[in-house]
Amino acid sequence: MTAKNQLSGRCALFLLLSMSAAMAGVAQAETLQGALAKAYRSNPTLTGARAGQRATDEGVPIQKAAGRPNIGANAQFQELVVRPSNQFLAPHRSANATGSIDVPIYQGGAVRNSVKAAKTRVAAGQADLRGTEASVFSQVVAAYLDVIRDSAVVALNQANVKALEVNLQATGDRFEVGDVTRTDVAQSESRLALARSNLQTAEANLIASRENYIALVGEVPDALQPPPALPGLPATPEAAVQVALADNPDILAARKIREATRYDVRVAKAGVLPTLSAFSQGSYTDYLDKDIAANKQVAVGATLTVPFYQGGRPGAQVRQRQALESQAMEQEIEVERGVIAQTRSAFASWQASLESIQSNQKAVEAANLSLEGVRAENSVGSRTILDILNAEQEAVNAKVQLVTARRNAYVAGFSLLAAMGHAEADDLNLNAGALYDPMVNYDRVKGKWFDWDFDPAPRVQSTRTVDSPAQNANVDPGLAQP
């Protein structure tokens, strides 16, 4: 897939999602774009990941601090309680103040490479944040479609129960006049009981889906609108894999982690190199006695440290970092393999679901025709009550499978976009205000050097759902027509 095609696909995705929001005319109706925007603003997994990335950003100024001057001072007051016999002239009390400045000049490259490793880990963390966005959005899409699917399944089962209740009443009436047998009545009662059991299961599934939606989005699902089409999907699994290898955030994060471990090896190798630092020290001692003059001292100099033997520690540290670099290299391949498998699997699931939709659509049409025919034939005595019950059950099953296939196709398509790295906030044109840019915080903190430069106390960014009402299984009966 060319860059031009990818760009046009993303633009089309922007347009369709925006049109979906603009065309939602039902009061308080929710669109998929709106649900994603709410999750983007207040989902605790996302807001927590952003906080974690801000913590990673601080690794850069922390490593830079090792190459900056270190300034310190201390003060001491001393009261001589018992004077030694050979120091009868020693003052009873004294006050002393000292100050020092240490300036690292050369640290064997440890500081430089530690800063580079920290910067690389910031880039890896930003890629991980992209991956978290895609993961949360995939969960929201699945939860959104689960509510739509389970609402339709409940409506279908409700309609089936009502139809079987009417059928049981009619069968009972015919039994009273001797038109059918007691067996026919028993069969109708059995099917009605099973239908009610299926309805209860469907209602429980719907409640669970709605509660899961609340956990992800933070609000109650209300009149969810059909999702827009998913443009920009690849024509072949090979095309999908090529895009994923270039854009998948998990691969980018693993690559950056591997680069960071290379700098870690260089930091460890600095342990066998000389270090040079400059220093300045001063002290002032006042004996708090008029007869004894104060003592002042100032010294400047440099310290050169040349390690000759450290018990084998540096060699072990270098080998350890090299082993970790080797591990990171293997993990990069592992992540790449996983992404390739995930992309191909999502493509296959998407294609299979599309074919399943067509097959189930035909099954629904055939089941409806069959049910009409069986009812007509029963009216002239050529079909039994059991035949009608079987035909009704087949029609319900076909409709349930159809709405399930539609849900599976959309979720698989979005999962494919996520595996390709094209299911993040920048791709979806979310109506969520300004998007979170992790570079803003990094640029803010990367050059900070003041010891007392603190941030305000953190505040919760996500929303709680404790006040949301417990969900029920009430649905629009019109959903019984998939």
N, C-alpha and C positions, 0 to 999 in steps of 0.2 A: 504494500500500500504506500503510495507516494505521500510526501509531506503535504502537497496540494490537496489530495483527496482527504487526508486526515483533517486538514483545516476546514474543508467544506463540510465534512461530517460533523465536526464540533459546532460549526455555525448553524447547521441544520438542527442539532440538538438544542442549542440555545433557543432557536425560533420555535420549535415545537413545545418546549417546556414553557416558554413565555406565553404562547397561544393557549396552552392548557390552563394557565392561571387566569388569563383574560376572559376565556369563554366559560368559566365556571359561574353559572348564573344562579345556582341554588343558594339560598340564604344559609350562611354558616357552613357551606360545603367546604370540604378540604381537598386539595389537589396533592398529587405526589410531590410536586415542587415545593408546595407549602410545608408538607411534612418534613422534607429534607432540610428546608431552611430552619425550621424549629429545632431539629436535631443538631444542626450545625451550630446554632447559638447556645444550646443549653444541655446537650448530652454530656453526662459526667465523664464518659470515656474519652471524649474529644477534649473537653476542657482540662481534664487531668493530664492528657498527653501533651497539651500545650504548656502546662505548668512544668512538666518533666523536661520539655525541650528548653524552657527558660533556665532550668537548673543546669542543663548541658552547656548552654551558652556561657555560663559563668566559669567553665573550665578554662577558657582562653585567658581572661584577666588573672585567674589564679596561677596559671603557668607563667604568665608574663611577670608576676610579682617576684618570682625567683631571680630575675635579672635586674631588679631595681634596687636602689639603695635601701639599707635597713638602718633606721635611726632609732636610738633608744636612750633612755636616761633613768637614773635611780637616785634616790636620796636616802640618807641614813642619819639617825640621831643616836648617840651613844652616851650613856650615863655610867661612869665608873663607880661601882658600889664598893668594891674592895680593891684597894690599890696594892699591887705587888711590892714587896719589900725592896726589891732592887730597882724600882721605877717610882721613887717617891716624888719625882718631879713631873710624872705623867699628869696630864690635865684631867680634871674630874668629869668633864663632859666635852663632847665635840659633835659637830654636824658636818656631814660630807655629802657632796653631790658629784656625780660622774655622768658623762655623756659620751656617746660613741656613734660614729657613722661608718658603716661598712658598705663598700661599693664593689659588687662583683664585676670583674673585667673580662675574664675568660673562664668558662665552665666546661670546656671540652665539647661544646655544641649541645649540651644537655638541655639548656633553656630553649634554644632555637628549635630543636626538634620536638620538645615537649609542647611548645606553642603550636607547631605545625600539626602534631597529632591531635591536639584539642580542637583546632579549626576543622580538621577532617572529620572528627567525631560530631561536630556541630552539623556538618553537611549530611552525615549519616543520620543524625537525629531528625533533620528536616525531611529526609526521604521517608523515615519511619512514620513521621507525622502524616505525610501524604498517604501512606499505607493505612494508617488508622482511620483517616477520613473515608477512604474507599471501603474499608471493612464495616464501619458504622453505617455508611450509606447503603451498603448491600443488605445489612440487617434490617434497616428501615424499609427498604423496598420489599424485602421478603415479608416483613410484618404487615405492611400496607396491603400487599396482595393476599396475605393470609386472611385478613379481615374481610376483604371483598369475597374471596372464595368461600370462607366459612359462613358468611352471611347468606350467600346464594345457596349453599348446601342446607342451611337451616330452613330457608324459604321452600326449597324443594321438598324437604322432609315434612314440613308443615302441610304443604299442599297434598302430599301423598297420604298423610294421616287423615286429612279431611275427606279425600276421595275414598279411602278405605272405610271411613265411618259411614259415608253415604252408601257404599257398596254393601256394608254389613247390614244396614237398615233395610236396603232393598232385598237382600238375600233373606233376611228374617221375615219380611212381608211375603215373599214368594214361598217360604217354608210353611207359613201359616195356611196358605191356600193349597199346599201340596205340590207346588211347581218344582221345588228342589228338595234335596234330602238334608238330614241333620249333618251329614258329612260336609256338605257345602257350607253350612253355617259355621261349623267348627273351623274349616279352612279359612274362612273370612275373619273369624275371631283371632286365629293364630297370626295371620298376616298383619292385622291391625296392632296386635300386641308387639310384634317385631318392629313394625313401623314406629310405634311410640318409643320403643327402646332406642332405635336408630336416631330418632329426633332428640332424645335426651343426650345421647353421645355427641351429636352435632352441636347442640346448644352449649355443652361443656367445652367443646373445641373452640367455639366462637368466643366464649368468655375468656378462655386462655389466650386466644389471639389478640383480643382487644386489650387485655392486661399487658401483654408483651409489647404491644404498640405504645401504650402509655409509658412503659419503662424505657423505651427507646426515644420516643418523641417528646414525652413530657406532658402531653395533653390527650384528652379523650378523643378517639376517632369519631368524627361526626360527618355523616353523609359523604363518604369517600367517593371521589369521582374516578372514572376509568382512567388509567394512566395513559400518557401519550406514547406514540410509537418510539422505538429505540433506533435512531438512525446511526450511521457510522459503523455498523457491524460488518465484519470482514466477510469476504466471499468464500475463503478457504481457511482451514486451520493453519496452513503454512503462513498465510498473510497475518493471521492473528498472532502467531508466535514471533514473527519478525518485529511487530509493533511492541509486543510485550518485552522482548529482549532489550529494546531501546528505552522504553518508558516505564516499565513496572518499577514501583518505588522500592519493593523488597530487594530486587537485584541491585538497584543503585545504592541502597543502604549497605548491603553486604560488601559491595565493591569499596565503599568508603571505609568501612571497618577494616578491611584488609589493608588499605593504604595506611590507615592509622597505626596498625601493628608494625608496619615497616619503620615508621618513625620511632616507635617504642624500642625497636632493636638498636637504633642509633643512640637513643638516650642511654640505654644500658651500656653500650660501648664507651660512652663518655666516662664511665667509672674508672677506666685505666689511664686516662689522660690527665696531664697537669691542670691545675686550676690557679687562677691569679685573681687577687682582690686587693683593693686599696682600703685603708682604714684611717680614721682620725679619732683620737681619744683625748678627753680632757677631764680633769677633776679639780675640785676645790674643797678644801677642808678648813673649817673654822673651829678653833678649840674653845671658843666662847670664853676666852680669858684675855684680859688686856695685856698680860705680860708675854703671851706666846703669839707669834705672828701666824697668820693664816698661810696655808700651804696650797700652792697652785701648780698645776702640771698640764701640759698640752703635748701630744705626740702625734705624728703622722707617719705613715709608712705603707708598705705593701707586703702581702703574704703570698708566697708561692708554695703550693703544695704539690709534691711529686710523689705519687703512689708507686711503691716498688713491689710490695707483696701484701695482699689483703686476705689471705687464707683461701683463695679460690672463689671468693664471693662474686667478683665481677664476671668471671667466666661462666659461673652458674646462672647469673642473671641474664647474660646475653643468650645463653642456650635456652633459657626459659622463654624469653621474648621471641626467639626464633621459632620455638615450638608453637607458641601462640600465633605467630604469623602463619605458620604452616596450617594450623587449625583454621584460621580465618580464610585461607585460600581454599581449603576443602569445603568450608561452609558456604563460600560463595558459589561453588559448583553445585552444592546441595540445594541452595535456594534457587539457582537457575533451573536445575532439574525439576524442582517442585513447581515452579512457575510454568514451565513448558507443559508439564502434565496437567496442571490446573487449567491452562488455556485450552489445550486440546480437549480435555474432558468437558469444559464449559461449552465449547463449540459443538461437541457431539450431543450434549444434553439439549442445547438450544435447537439444533436441527431435529433431533428426535421429538422434542415437544411440539415443534411446528407441524411435523407429520402426524403426531398424535392428535393435534387439534383437528386436522382435516378428517382423520379417520373417525374421531368421536363425533364430529359434526354430522357425518354421514350416518353414524350409528344412532344419533338422536332422531334424525329425520326418519330413518327406517323403523325405529322403535315406536315413534308416534303413529306412523302409518299402520304398523302391526297392531297397535292397541286399538285403533279405530276399527280395523278389520275384525279383530277378535270380538269386540263388543257387538258389532253388527251381526256377526255369525252367531253369537250367543243369543241374540234376540230372536233368531229363527230356529234355535235349538241345536245347531251343529257344533257349538262350543260350550264347554263347561265353565263353571265359576272359577275353577282352578286355572283354566287357560287365561281368563281375564286377570286374575291375580298375578300370574307369571308375567304377562305382558306389561302390566303396570309397574312391576318391580324392575323389569328390564329397561323400561323408559326412564324411571328414576335413576337407575344406575348409570345409564348412558349420559344423562344430563350432569350428574355429579362428576363423572369422568371428564366431561367436556370442560366444566369450569376449573377442574383441577389441572387439566392440560394447559389451559390458558394461563393460569397462575405460574405453572412450572416453566412455560416458554418465556414469560417476561423475566422471571427471576434468573433463569439461565442466561438470557441475553444480557442482563445487567451484570451478572457475575463475569461474563466474558469481557465486557467493557472494563470491569474492575481489574481483571487479570492483565489486560492490555495497558493498564495505567491511565485509562480515560474515564474514570468514574469518580472524580474528585470535585471539590467545590469550584475550581476554575473551569471545569468542563460543563458544569450543570447550570451556570448562570443563575445561582440561587438569589432569590429576593430577600437576602438576609442582611442588608446593609453592607458596610465595608467588610471584605473578607479578611480573615486573620492572616497576617503576613509575619512569619517567624523571623524574617530578616530585620524587622523593625526593632525587636528587642535585642537581637544580636548586635546591630549597629549601635544601639544605645549603651551597651555594657562592655563592648570589646576593648575600649580604651580607658575605662575607668581606673583610677589609681588612688583615690582618696579613701583612707581607712574607714571613715565615718559616713560613707555614702550608702546609706541603707534605703531600701524600698519601703513603702507603707506596708502595714500589716496586711497579709493576704485576705481576700474575701471570696466567698463561694460564688462561682460563676454559673453553675448548673442550677436547675430548678428541682424542687422536691415534688413528689406526687402523692404525699400522704393525704392531702385534702381532696384528691380526685375521687369521685364516687365509685363504688364497686360496680363492675360492669354486669350487664344482663344480656340476654340472647334475643332481645326484641329486634325484629327486622322488618323491612318493607316487603309485603307479600309479592310485590311486582318483581322481586328478584328471582322468583321461581321460573322465569323465562330466560334461560341463559343465552 
